[in-house]
Amino acid sequence: MESVTGAFAGAAFALFGAALLVWTGARTIQRAPVALGVSPVASAALATLFGVLFLVLGVWCFTRI
């Protein structure tokens, strides 16, 4: 039963992290703001950091199955 929970959590984290990285990359390429009212460099860097963090967390969950 724990493997099902780990697989679900890993999939959720990995999908969210990948989607956040794709979205941040698309917004950066279009020179559109990643977050309104925040420095463009800081918001892109923070979104990239969290995207990578969630992707790594998803992979880590998959390795624990």
Residue pairs with C-beta under 8 A, 6 or more apart in sequence:
3 65
6 61
6 62
6 64
6 65
7 61
7 62
7 65
9 58
9 61
10 58
10 59
10 60
10 61
10 62
10 65
11 58
12 58
13 54
13 55
13 57
13 58
13 61
14 54
14 55
14 58
14 59
14 61
14 62
15 58
16 54
16 58
17 50
17 51
17 52
17 53
17 54
17 55
17 56
17 57
17 58
18 51
18 55
20 47
20 50
20 51
20 54
21 48
21 51
21 52
21 55
23 47
24 34
24 44
24 47
24 48
24 51
27 33
27 34
27 44
28 34
28 44
33 40
33 43
34 40
34 43
34 44
34 47
35 43
35 47
